[in-house]
Amino acid sequence: MSKTVVLASSNPGKLREINQILTTLALTVVPQTDYHVPDADETGLTFVENALIKARNAAHHTGLPAIADDSGIEVDYLNGAPGIYSARYAGKDATDEQNLMKLLADLVGISEKERTARFQCLMVYLRHEFDPTPVICQGTWEGRILLEPRGENGFGYDPVFYVPTHKCSSAELPVEEKNKLSHRGQALRALVSALGNAHL
């Protein structure tokens, strides 16, 4: 029998990625919007703090175990920005494209070798709202920022994130390949490994 876990996100791309990887566990992941959960106020200063805030909020409103991730892109030339502000880099209600264009604008004239960057993902699993020992997993994906967007797959900063091992942008990778390589894929596989069926 499958166990229902709430995902503290309404992002359809994220839900799809997470469900594809968690099929190995007897879990059905549903978005918090199915339960009309209000968005948490992300007041943390780190990815892990924000992930815990989001998971606790989802568990509180649903009474279900919760998964949350906080992820973003860190650009070395920008001292790690956008970082935890990746989803709202161009403003509170910015679209993916607006965020991406702001990043490119901030790097105009910066040489290829100075455009090193990485995607970070901190994934947490709470058994309930007051779980004192959350499972916390991290994934990191190294690359650099392209001069212009490339590719139609993926979401967020994928079109400007160059993957040196595959000589293409993240948005040019097939979904299965991206899931193998990506920061979220790494964090999710670590979560699957950490949870096992015993901890659910």
GROMACS elastic network, one bead per residue, 0.5 to 0.9 nm:
[ bonds ]
;  ai    aj funct       b0    kb
    1    26     6  0.68599   500
    1    27     6  0.86571   500
    2    25     6  0.84281   500
    2    27     6  0.51583   500
    2    28     6  0.61167   500
    3    26     6  0.61228   500
    3    28     6  0.58871   500
    3    29     6  0.84180   500
    3   200     6  0.84315   500
    4    26     6  0.87728   500
    4    27     6  0.58326   500
    4    29     6  0.59464   500
    4    30     6  0.71535   500
    4    64     6  0.73189   500
    4    65     6  0.76433   500
    5    27     6  0.66536   500
    5    28     6  0.60875   500
    5    30     6  0.63926   500
    5    31     6  0.87068   500
    5    64     6  0.60885   500
    5    65     6  0.51678   500
    5    66     6  0.54456   500
    5    67     6  0.69810   500
    6     9     6  0.86557   500
    6    28     6  0.83793   500
    6    29     6  0.56753   500
    6    30     6  0.50870   500
    6    31     6  0.57648   500
    6    32     6  0.57761   500
    6    34     6  0.88982   500
    6    35     6  0.88112   500
    6    55     6  0.85150   500
    6    58     6  0.68462   500
    6    59     6  0.74343   500
    6    62     6  0.78161   500
    6    64     6  0.64352   500
    6    65     6  0.63509   500
    6    67     6  0.62750   500
    6    68     6  0.85581   500
    7    10     6  0.78447   500
    7    15     6  0.74572   500
    7    18     6  0.89695   500
    7    29     6  0.61802   500
    7    30     6  0.58117   500
    7    32     6  0.56869   500
    7    33     6  0.89887   500
    7    55     6  0.76681   500
    7    58     6  0.74634   500
    7    65     6  0.88837   500
    7    66     6  0.58251   500
    7    68     6  0.58814   500
    7    69     6  0.87256   500
    8    30     6  0.89303   500
    8    31     6  0.65282   500
    8    32     6  0.54824   500
    8    33     6  0.85827   500
    8    37     6  0.85028   500
    8    39     6  0.81983   500
    8    40     6  0.87657   500
    8    51     6  0.85786   500
    8    54     6  0.57693   500
    8    55     6  0.56997   500
    8    56     6  0.87468   500
    8    57     6  0.78629   500
    8    58     6  0.56113   500
    8    59     6  0.85637   500
    8    66     6  0.68133   500
    8    67     6  0.61851   500
    8    68     6  0.50055   500
    8    69     6  0.77555   500
    9    12     6  0.83755   500
    9    14     6  0.77834   500
    9    15     6  0.77074   500
    9    31     6  0.59578   500
    9    32     6  0.60935   500
    9    33     6  0.76768   500
    9    39     6  0.81434   500
    9    54     6  0.82115   500
    9    58     6  0.89052   500
    9    67     6  0.89320   500
    9    68     6  0.71467   500
    9    69     6  0.84043   500
   10    13     6  0.89527   500
   10    14     6  0.81199   500
   10    15     6  0.75984   500
   10    31     6  0.56158   500
   10    32     6  0.64456   500
   10    33     6  0.60130   500
   10    34     6  0.89560   500
   11    14     6  0.53637   500
   11    15     6  0.63051   500
   11    16     6  0.87809   500
   11    31     6  0.81190   500
   12    15     6  0.50319   500
   12    16     6  0.61229   500
   12    17     6  0.86431   500
   12    31     6  0.84125   500
   13    16     6  0.52395   500
   13    17     6  0.62999   500
   13    18     6  0.86733   500
   13   154     6  0.74371   500
   13   155     6  0.70359   500
   14    17     6  0.51709   500
   14    18     6  0.61057   500
   14    19     6  0.85838   500
   14   184     6  0.87469   500
   15    18     6  0.51921   500
   15    19     6  0.60839   500
   15    20     6  0.85521   500
   15    29     6  0.75850   500
   15    30     6  0.76338   500
   15    31     6  0.69882   500
   16    19     6  0.53169   500
   16    20     6  0.61748   500
   16    21     6  0.88377   500
   17    20     6  0.52710   500
   17    21     6  0.65242   500
   17    22     6  0.87292   500
   17   175     6  0.86289   500
   17   179     6  0.71502   500
   17   184     6  0.81431   500
   17   185     6  0.77523   500
   18    21     6  0.53999   500
   18    22     6  0.60344   500
   18    23     6  0.86516   500
   18    29     6  0.78056   500
   18   184     6  0.81469   500
   18   185     6  0.79520   500
   18   188     6  0.71667   500
   19    22     6  0.51057   500
   19    23     6  0.61144   500
   19    27     6  0.85034   500
   19    28     6  0.74233   500
   19    29     6  0.63273   500
   19    30     6  0.88271   500
   20    23     6  0.58142   500
   20    24     6  0.87727   500
   20   179     6  0.86512   500
   21    24     6  0.69934   500
   21    25     6  0.88406   500
   21   179     6  0.78602   500
   21   185     6  0.72821   500
   21   188     6  0.68693   500
   21   189     6  0.71769   500
   21   192     6  0.84271   500
   22    25     6  0.55910   500
   22    26     6  0.80006   500
   22    27     6  0.68490   500
   22    28     6  0.82357   500
   22    29     6  0.83173   500
   22   188     6  0.74811   500
   22   189     6  0.80911   500
   22   191     6  0.89979   500
   22   192     6  0.68937   500
   23    26     6  0.69304   500
   23    27     6  0.70076   500
   23    28     6  0.81156   500
   24    27     6  0.82502   500
   24   192     6  0.78353   500
   25    28     6  0.86949   500
   25   192     6  0.71504   500
   25   195     6  0.89292   500
   25   196     6  0.74262   500
   25   197     6  0.68655   500
   26   197     6  0.76849   500
   27   200     6  0.89975   500
   29    66     6  0.88577   500
   29    67     6  0.84304   500
   30    33     6  0.83398   500
   30    34     6  0.70208   500
   31    34     6  0.58035   500
   31    35     6  0.78605   500
   32    35     6  0.54420   500
   32    36     6  0.64487   500
   32    37     6  0.54590   500
   32    38     6  0.82537   500
   32    39     6  0.87874   500
   32    58     6  0.65421   500
   32    61     6  0.89837   500
   32    62     6  0.82502   500
   33    37     6  0.58051   500
   33    38     6  0.80141   500
   34    37     6  0.77743   500
   35    61     6  0.79551   500
   35    62     6  0.67763   500
   36    61     6  0.86010   500
   37    40     6  0.86672   500
   37    57     6  0.80181   500
   37    58     6  0.64421   500
   37    61     6  0.61259   500
   37    62     6  0.75972   500
   38    57     6  0.82766   500
   38    58     6  0.83021   500
   38    61     6  0.83948   500
   39    42     6  0.86754   500
   39    54     6  0.76885   500
   39    57     6  0.79611   500
   39    58     6  0.84738   500
   40    43     6  0.87361   500
   40    50     6  0.89584   500
   40    53     6  0.68466   500
   40    54     6  0.55691   500
   40    55     6  0.88524   500
   40    56     6  0.88997   500
   40    57     6  0.61125   500
   40    58     6  0.81865   500
   41    44     6  0.87979   500
   41    50     6  0.86542   500
   41    53     6  0.78198   500
   41    54     6  0.79681   500
   42    45     6  0.86153   500
   42    49     6  0.83979   500
   42    50     6  0.54552   500
   42    51     6  0.84460   500
   42    53     6  0.67822   500
   42    54     6  0.73230   500
   43    49     6  0.81282   500
   43    50     6  0.67722   500
   43    53     6  0.80841   500
   44    47     6  0.74134   500
   44    48     6  0.80079   500
   44    51     6  0.86121   500
   44    52     6  0.89788   500
   44    53     6  0.76815   500
   44    84     6  0.86669   500
   45    48     6  0.85757   500
   45    49     6  0.67266   500
   45    50     6  0.73710   500
   45    84     6  0.73300   500
   46    49     6  0.53396   500
   46    50     6  0.64248   500
   46    51     6  0.87194   500
   46    70     6  0.87280   500
   46    83     6  0.85484   500
   46    84     6  0.64972   500
   47    50     6  0.53266   500
   47    51     6  0.61754   500
   47    52     6  0.87410   500
   47    69     6  0.79896   500
   47    70     6  0.51567   500
   47    71     6  0.64545   500
   47    72     6  0.82057   500
   47    83     6  0.81562   500
   47    84     6  0.59695   500
   47   120     6  0.83225   500
   47   121     6  0.74988   500
   47   122     6  0.60187   500
   47   123     6  0.88917   500
   48    51     6  0.50584   500
   48    52     6  0.62046   500
   48    53     6  0.86161   500
   48    69     6  0.79656   500
   48    70     6  0.67601   500
   48   121     6  0.87557   500
   48   122     6  0.56573   500
   48   123     6  0.75712   500
   48   124     6  0.78010   500
   48   136     6  0.79155   500
   48   138     6  0.89687   500
   49    52     6  0.52626   500
   49    53     6  0.62350   500
   49    54     6  0.87447   500
   49    70     6  0.85233   500
   50    53     6  0.50287   500
   50    54     6  0.62018   500
   50    55     6  0.86137   500
   50    68     6  0.88121   500
   50    69     6  0.80474   500
   50    70     6  0.61961   500
   50    84     6  0.83140   500
   51    54     6  0.52233   500
   51    55     6  0.61484   500
   51    56     6  0.85578   500
   51    67     6  0.84806   500
   51    68     6  0.53285   500
   51    71     6  0.85434   500
   51   122     6  0.68381   500
   51   123     6  0.66801   500
   51   124     6  0.63456   500
   52    55     6  0.51148   500
   52    56     6  0.59527   500
   52    57     6  0.84107   500
   52    67     6  0.89594   500
   52    68     6  0.70992   500
   52    69     6  0.81680   500
   52    70     6  0.87146   500
   52   123     6  0.86808   500
   52   124     6  0.65475   500
   52   125     6  0.83892   500
   52   126     6  0.82516   500
   52   134     6  0.82966   500
   53    56     6  0.53188   500
   53    57     6  0.61594   500
   53    58     6  0.87530   500
   53    68     6  0.86811   500
   54    57     6  0.51702   500
   54    58     6  0.62878   500
   54    59     6  0.86920   500
   54    66     6  0.88048   500
   54    67     6  0.85186   500
   54    68     6  0.61157   500
   54    69     6  0.80174   500
   54    70     6  0.85755   500
   55    58     6  0.51833   500
   55    59     6  0.61356   500
   55    60     6  0.84760   500
   55    65     6  0.84306   500
   55    66     6  0.53472   500
   55    67     6  0.57472   500
   55    68     6  0.50102   500
   55    69     6  0.81176   500
   55   124     6  0.72259   500
   55   125     6  0.72206   500
   55   126     6  0.66500   500
   55   129     6  0.78678   500
   56    59     6  0.51213   500
   56    60     6  0.59437   500
   56    61     6  0.86517   500
   56    66     6  0.73621   500
   56    68     6  0.87922   500
   56   126     6  0.72223   500
   56   128     6  0.76605   500
   56   129     6  0.50632   500
   56   130     6  0.76430   500
   56   131     6  0.87446   500
   57    60     6  0.50920   500
   57    61     6  0.63324   500
   57    62     6  0.87072   500
   57    66     6  0.88540   500
   57   129     6  0.74936   500
   58    61     6  0.53683   500
   58    62     6  0.61526   500
   58    63     6  0.80319   500
   58    64     6  0.78442   500
   58    65     6  0.83243   500
   58    66     6  0.62803   500
   58    67     6  0.84380   500
   58    68     6  0.86155   500
   58   129     6  0.80754   500
   59    62     6  0.52982   500
   59    63     6  0.51841   500
   59    64     6  0.52592   500
   59    65     6  0.58025   500
   59    66     6  0.54733   500
   59    67     6  0.88122   500
   59   126     6  0.75729   500
   59   127     6  0.81843   500
   59   128     6  0.57910   500
   59   130     6  0.87739   500
   60    63     6  0.57232   500
   60    64     6  0.78936   500
   60   128     6  0.76720   500
   60   129     6  0.52931   500
   60   130     6  0.86293   500
   61    64     6  0.82945   500
   61   129     6  0.89123   500
   62    65     6  0.83751   500
   62    66     6  0.89058   500
   63    66     6  0.88984   500
   63   128     6  0.68502   500
   63   129     6  0.74503   500
   64   126     6  0.89032   500
   64   127     6  0.74665   500
   64   128     6  0.63541   500
   64   129     6  0.82578   500
   65   125     6  0.73350   500
   65   126     6  0.55830   500
   65   128     6  0.50868   500
   65   129     6  0.77098   500
   65   200     6  0.85282   500
   66   124     6  0.81086   500
   66   125     6  0.57340   500
   66   126     6  0.52708   500
   66   127     6  0.66600   500
   66   128     6  0.71669   500
   66   129     6  0.83085   500
   67   123     6  0.71788   500
   67   124     6  0.56710   500
   67   126     6  0.65632   500
   67   127     6  0.89588   500
   68   122     6  0.83196   500
   68   123     6  0.58003   500
   68   124     6  0.54602   500
   68   125     6  0.67412   500
   68   126     6  0.86749   500
   69   121     6  0.65633   500
   69   122     6  0.53786   500
   69   124     6  0.61619   500
   69   125     6  0.88917   500
   69   184     6  0.83342   500
   70    84     6  0.75333   500
   70   120     6  0.82689   500
   70   121     6  0.59084   500
   70   122     6  0.54145   500
   70   123     6  0.66610   500
   70   124     6  0.87789   500
   71    83     6  0.79005   500
   71    84     6  0.69978   500
   71    86     6  0.78801   500
   71    87     6  0.88089   500
   71   119     6  0.71980   500
   71   120     6  0.53797   500
   71   122     6  0.61550   500
   71   123     6  0.83133   500
   71   183     6  0.83533   500
   71   184     6  0.79188   500
   72    82     6  0.72760   500
   72    83     6  0.53354   500
   72    84     6  0.59800   500
   72    85     6  0.74277   500
   72    86     6  0.51606   500
   72    87     6  0.73618   500
   72   118     6  0.84395   500
   72   119     6  0.56843   500
   72   120     6  0.55860   500
   72   121     6  0.67656   500
   72   156     6  0.89960   500
   72   157     6  0.86559   500
   73    80     6  0.77988   500
   73    81     6  0.73006   500
   73    82     6  0.62287   500
   73    83     6  0.53670   500
   73    84     6  0.80001   500
   73    85     6  0.89068   500
   73    86     6  0.63271   500
   73   117     6  0.69203   500
   73   118     6  0.56594   500
   73   120     6  0.61826   500
   73   121     6  0.89262   500
   73   157     6  0.77037   500
   74    78     6  0.78771   500
   74    79     6  0.77290   500
   74    81     6  0.52744   500
   74    82     6  0.59536   500
   74    84     6  0.86244   500
   74    86     6  0.84634   500
   74   116     6  0.86979   500
   74   117     6  0.54448   500
   74   118     6  0.54069   500
   74   119     6  0.63354   500
   74   120     6  0.74355   500
   75    78     6  0.53843   500
   75    79     6  0.64908   500
   75    81     6  0.56918   500
   75    82     6  0.71355   500
   75    83     6  0.79221   500
   75   115     6  0.68844   500
   75   116     6  0.61796   500
   75   118     6  0.67464   500
   75   119     6  0.89348   500
   75   144     6  0.79485   500
   75   145     6  0.79451   500
   76    79     6  0.50783   500
   76    80     6  0.52776   500
   76    81     6  0.76958   500
   76   114     6  0.75736   500
   76   115     6  0.70063   500
   76   116     6  0.59025   500
   76   117     6  0.58300   500
   76   118     6  0.85024   500
   77    80     6  0.73958   500
   77    81     6  0.84532   500
   77   107     6  0.82438   500
   77   110     6  0.85144   500
   77   114     6  0.62680   500
   77   115     6  0.64246   500
   77   116     6  0.74153   500
   77   117     6  0.83686   500
   78    81     6  0.52508   500
   78    82     6  0.77136   500
   78   106     6  0.83491   500
   78   107     6  0.84612   500
   79    82     6  0.87124   500
   80    83     6  0.57569   500
   80   117     6  0.81748   500
   81    84     6  0.78037   500
   81    85     6  0.75359   500
   81    86     6  0.76735   500
   81    89     6  0.87070   500
   82    85     6  0.52362   500
   82    87     6  0.84168   500
   82    88     6  0.86109   500
   82    89     6  0.61271   500
   82   103     6  0.80009   500
   83    86     6  0.54835   500
   83    87     6  0.89902   500
   83    89     6  0.88742   500
   83   119     6  0.88007   500
   83   120     6  0.83264   500
   84    87     6  0.77748   500
   84    88     6  0.87942   500
   84    89     6  0.89851   500
   85    88     6  0.53504   500
   85    89     6  0.53743   500
   86    89     6  0.51322   500
   86    90     6  0.85878   500
   86    99     6  0.73761   500
   86   156     6  0.86621   500
   86   157     6  0.86978   500
   87    90     6  0.82456   500
   87    91     6  0.86141   500
   87    92     6  0.82345   500
   87    93     6  0.86827   500
   87    94     6  0.75057   500
   87    95     6  0.81223   500
   87    96     6  0.73420   500
   87    99     6  0.71404   500
   87   156     6  0.77664   500
   88    92     6  0.50305   500
   88    93     6  0.65919   500
   88    94     6  0.57601   500
   88    95     6  0.81089   500
   88    96     6  0.87376   500
   88    99     6  0.68906   500
   89    92     6  0.76663   500
   89    94     6  0.73585   500
   89    98     6  0.83673   500
   89    99     6  0.54171   500
   89   100     6  0.84992   500
   89   102     6  0.75018   500
   89   103     6  0.80762   500
   90    93     6  0.81215   500
   90    94     6  0.55576   500
   90    95     6  0.81298   500
   90    98     6  0.60814   500
   90   100     6  0.83589   500
   90   101     6  0.85111   500
   90   102     6  0.61661   500
   90   103     6  0.84965   500
   91    94     6  0.51416   500
   91    95     6  0.88097   500
   91    98     6  0.86744   500
   91    99     6  0.80234   500
   94    97     6  0.79770   500
   94    98     6  0.58290   500
   94    99     6  0.63600   500
   95    98     6  0.51491   500
   95    99     6  0.63416   500
   95   100     6  0.85940   500
   95   156     6  0.85771   500
   96    99     6  0.52774   500
   96   100     6  0.61414   500
   96   101     6  0.86289   500
   96   155     6  0.72164   500
   96   157     6  0.71592   500
   97   100     6  0.50416   500
   97   101     6  0.60313   500
   97   102     6  0.85408   500
   97   156     6  0.74706   500
   97   157     6  0.82313   500
   98   101     6  0.51653   500
   98   102     6  0.61783   500
   98   103     6  0.86836   500
   99   102     6  0.52045   500
   99   103     6  0.63347   500
   99   104     6  0.88045   500
   99   156     6  0.80051   500
   99   157     6  0.79299   500
  100   103     6  0.51504   500
  100   104     6  0.63517   500
  100   105     6  0.86655   500
  100   149     6  0.84238   500
  100   156     6  0.73232   500
  100   157     6  0.58463   500
  100   159     6  0.84599   500
  100   160     6  0.74817   500
  101   104     6  0.50731   500
  101   105     6  0.60838   500
  101   106     6  0.85820   500
  101   148     6  0.88094   500
  101   149     6  0.89459   500
  102   106     6  0.61271   500
  102   107     6  0.87259   500
  103   106     6  0.51002   500
  103   107     6  0.64637   500
  103   108     6  0.89441   500
  103   145     6  0.88835   500
  104   107     6  0.51774   500
  104   108     6  0.63327   500
  104   145     6  0.80721   500
  104   146     6  0.81441   500
  104   147     6  0.68526   500
  104   148     6  0.72727   500
  104   160     6  0.82994   500
  105   108     6  0.53289   500
  106   109     6  0.89519   500
  106   110     6  0.88685   500
  107   110     6  0.53843   500
  107   111     6  0.86230   500
  107   115     6  0.77587   500
  107   145     6  0.86804   500
  107   147     6  0.83606   500
  108   111     6  0.86954   500
  108   147     6  0.80226   500
  110   113     6  0.83898   500
  110   114     6  0.64513   500
  110   115     6  0.68899   500
  111   114     6  0.53888   500
  111   115     6  0.66013   500
  112   115     6  0.53057   500
  112   116     6  0.78135   500
  112   144     6  0.78636   500
  112   145     6  0.78723   500
  112   146     6  0.77725   500
  112   147     6  0.83076   500
  113   116     6  0.65744   500
  113   144     6  0.82330   500
  114   144     6  0.84434   500
  115   143     6  0.86531   500
  115   144     6  0.53022   500
  115   145     6  0.53858   500
  115   146     6  0.77918   500
  116   142     6  0.78274   500
  116   143     6  0.60293   500
  116   145     6  0.64990   500
  117   141     6  0.85698   500
  117   142     6  0.61693   500
  117   143     6  0.53752   500
  117   145     6  0.65270   500
  117   161     6  0.80590   500
  118   140     6  0.66249   500
  118   141     6  0.52665   500
  118   143     6  0.55950   500
  118   144     6  0.70431   500
  118   161     6  0.83865   500
  118   183     6  0.87092   500
  119   139     6  0.81150   500
  119   140     6  0.57317   500
  119   141     6  0.50588   500
  119   142     6  0.66213   500
  119   143     6  0.80841   500
  119   161     6  0.87014   500
  119   182     6  0.79366   500
  119   183     6  0.60315   500
  119   184     6  0.86908   500
  120   138     6  0.73729   500
  120   139     6  0.58968   500
  120   141     6  0.66185   500
  120   142     6  0.88927   500
  120   183     6  0.57855   500
  120   184     6  0.78356   500
  121   137     6  0.81587   500
  121   138     6  0.55824   500
  121   139     6  0.51285   500
  121   140     6  0.65031   500
  121   141     6  0.88042   500
  121   183     6  0.54807   500
  121   184     6  0.55759   500
  121   185     6  0.89625   500
  121   186     6  0.84310   500
  121   187     6  0.65081   500
  122   136     6  0.69821   500
  122   137     6  0.58078   500
  122   139     6  0.66909   500
  122   183     6  0.86888   500
  122   184     6  0.80222   500
  122   187     6  0.68170   500
  123   135     6  0.81017   500
  123   136     6  0.57587   500
  123   137     6  0.51781   500
  123   138     6  0.62263   500
  123   139     6  0.83294   500
  123   184     6  0.78900   500
  123   187     6  0.61142   500
  123   188     6  0.71185   500
  123   191     6  0.75248   500
  124   134     6  0.64782   500
  124   135     6  0.54555   500
  124   137     6  0.64166   500
  124   138     6  0.88780   500
  124   191     6  0.79599   500
  125   128     6  0.89294   500
  125   134     6  0.57052   500
  125   135     6  0.51146   500
  125   136     6  0.67400   500
  125   137     6  0.88665   500
  125   191     6  0.79766   500
  125   195     6  0.87218   500
  126   129     6  0.67629   500
  126   130     6  0.80779   500
  126   131     6  0.58490   500
  126   132     6  0.85892   500
  126   133     6  0.78689   500
  126   134     6  0.51192   500
  126   135     6  0.68232   500
  127   130     6  0.81930   500
  127   131     6  0.59344   500
  127   133     6  0.88977   500
  127   134     6  0.74540   500
  127   135     6  0.89549   500
  127   199     6  0.85823   500
  127   200     6  0.70578   500
  128   131     6  0.53164   500
  129   132     6  0.89208   500
  130   133     6  0.89651   500
  131   134     6  0.60586   500
  133   136     6  0.89257   500
  135   191     6  0.73723   500
  135   194     6  0.73500   500
  135   195     6  0.76275   500
  136   187     6  0.87533   500
  136   190     6  0.89422   500
  136   191     6  0.74878   500
  136   194     6  0.88218   500
  137   186     6  0.86572   500
  137   187     6  0.53425   500
  137   188     6  0.75421   500
  137   189     6  0.89092   500
  137   190     6  0.60432   500
  137   191     6  0.59692   500
  137   194     6  0.83429   500
  138   183     6  0.76748   500
  138   184     6  0.81642   500
  138   186     6  0.73022   500
  138   188     6  0.83785   500
  138   190     6  0.76007   500
  138   191     6  0.87451   500
  139   182     6  0.76509   500
  139   184     6  0.61283   500
  139   185     6  0.74389   500
  139   188     6  0.81338   500
  139   190     6  0.82383   500
  140   182     6  0.75454   500
  140   184     6  0.81278   500
  140   186     6  0.74337   500
  140   187     6  0.81481   500
  141   163     6  0.86780   500
  141   181     6  0.72597   500
  141   182     6  0.59003   500
  141   183     6  0.50491   500
  141   184     6  0.88233   500
  141   186     6  0.85692   500
  142   162     6  0.88627   500
  142   163     6  0.74368   500
  142   164     6  0.84075   500
  142   183     6  0.88239   500
  143   161     6  0.64797   500
  143   162     6  0.54875   500
  143   163     6  0.51573   500
  143   164     6  0.61871   500
  143   165     6  0.87836   500
  144   160     6  0.81669   500
  144   161     6  0.57988   500
  144   162     6  0.52234   500
  144   163     6  0.71680   500
  144   164     6  0.79682   500
  145   148     6  0.84742   500
  145   160     6  0.55039   500
  145   161     6  0.50234   500
  145   162     6  0.59326   500
  146   149     6  0.69098   500
  146   150     6  0.83371   500
  146   159     6  0.83056   500
  146   161     6  0.61838   500
  146   162     6  0.60039   500
  146   169     6  0.79712   500
  147   160     6  0.73194   500
  148   159     6  0.79952   500
  148   160     6  0.62107   500
  149   157     6  0.87114   500
  149   158     6  0.83036   500
  149   161     6  0.82601   500
  149   169     6  0.81148   500
  149   171     6  0.86798   500
  150   158     6  0.84607   500
  150   160     6  0.64095   500
  150   161     6  0.87310   500
  150   168     6  0.81006   500
  150   169     6  0.61519   500
  150   170     6  0.85008   500
  150   171     6  0.66849   500
  150   172     6  0.68689   500
  151   154     6  0.83855   500
  151   158     6  0.82649   500
  151   159     6  0.56492   500
  151   160     6  0.87347   500
  151   168     6  0.85915   500
  151   169     6  0.67461   500
  151   170     6  0.77374   500
  151   173     6  0.80969   500
  152   155     6  0.84947   500
  152   158     6  0.89532   500
  152   159     6  0.72589   500
  152   171     6  0.55810   500
  152   172     6  0.64933   500
  153   158     6  0.77789   500
  153   159     6  0.78264   500
  153   170     6  0.77289   500
  153   172     6  0.60275   500
  153   173     6  0.70873   500
  153   174     6  0.74703   500
  153   175     6  0.75125   500
  154   157     6  0.83788   500
  154   158     6  0.57755   500
  154   159     6  0.75234   500
  154   170     6  0.71176   500
  154   172     6  0.81615   500
  154   173     6  0.83931   500
  154   175     6  0.77459   500
  154   178     6  0.85776   500
  155   158     6  0.56260   500
  155   159     6  0.75355   500
  155   171     6  0.73782   500
  156   159     6  0.77065   500
  157   160     6  0.57296   500
  157   161     6  0.63110   500
  157   170     6  0.84343   500
  157   171     6  0.85049   500
  158   161     6  0.52325   500
  158   162     6  0.82161   500
  158   169     6  0.66894   500
  158   172     6  0.84315   500
  159   162     6  0.79853   500
  159   169     6  0.57689   500
  159   170     6  0.61048   500
  159   172     6  0.74711   500
  160   169     6  0.62990   500
  160   170     6  0.75735   500
  160   171     6  0.79240   500
  161   168     6  0.84074   500
  161   169     6  0.52906   500
  161   170     6  0.57051   500
  161   171     6  0.78773   500
  162   166     6  0.85152   500
  162   167     6  0.70474   500
  162   168     6  0.56742   500
  162   170     6  0.62790   500
  162   171     6  0.89520   500
  163   166     6  0.56180   500
  163   167     6  0.57752   500
  163   168     6  0.56276   500
  163   169     6  0.56267   500
  163   170     6  0.62866   500
  164   168     6  0.70930   500
  164   169     6  0.85945   500
  165   168     6  0.83215   500
  166   169     6  0.81761   500
  166   173     6  0.83479   500
  168   171     6  0.81006   500
  168   172     6  0.61259   500
  168   173     6  0.72998   500
  169   172     6  0.52250   500
  169   173     6  0.69483   500
  170   173     6  0.54797   500
  170   174     6  0.87666   500
  170   178     6  0.68494   500
  170   182     6  0.85091   500
  171   174     6  0.80831   500
  171   175     6  0.88601   500
  171   178     6  0.84739   500
  173   176     6  0.81560   500
  173   177     6  0.62087   500
  173   178     6  0.58004   500
  174   177     6  0.53583   500
  174   178     6  0.62187   500
  174   179     6  0.87408   500
  175   178     6  0.50929   500
  175   179     6  0.61790   500
  175   180     6  0.87350   500
  176   179     6  0.52020   500
  176   180     6  0.64541   500
  176   181     6  0.89449   500
  177   180     6  0.51599   500
  177   181     6  0.64373   500
  177   182     6  0.85039   500
  178   181     6  0.51852   500
  178   182     6  0.55494   500
  178   185     6  0.78445   500
  179   182     6  0.54767   500
  179   183     6  0.84225   500
  179   184     6  0.74700   500
  179   186     6  0.79771   500
  180   183     6  0.89650   500
  180   185     6  0.59116   500
  180   186     6  0.72338   500
  181   184     6  0.85175   500
  181   185     6  0.65326   500
  181   186     6  0.69608   500
  182   186     6  0.61501   500
  182   187     6  0.85769   500
  183   186     6  0.51444   500
  183   187     6  0.61831   500
  183   188     6  0.85563   500
  184   187     6  0.50670   500
  184   188     6  0.59593   500
  184   189     6  0.85032   500
  185   188     6  0.51199   500
  185   189     6  0.61245   500
  185   190     6  0.85424   500
  186   189     6  0.52924   500
  186   190     6  0.62337   500
  186   191     6  0.86148   500
  187   190     6  0.50740   500
  187   191     6  0.61421   500
  187   192     6  0.87277   500
  188   192     6  0.61395   500
  188   193     6  0.85013   500
  189   192     6  0.50100   500
  189   193     6  0.61497   500
  189   194     6  0.85016   500
  190   193     6  0.50532   500
  190   194     6  0.60087   500
  190   195     6  0.85081   500
  191   195     6  0.59022   500
  191   196     6  0.83872   500
  192   195     6  0.53166   500
  192   196     6  0.59999   500
  192   197     6  0.87536   500
  193   196     6  0.56900   500
  194   199     6  0.83078   500
  195   198     6  0.69404   500
  195   199     6  0.52790   500
  195   200     6  0.65512   500
  196   199     6  0.62021   500
  196   200     6  0.74100   500
  197   200     6  0.56361   500
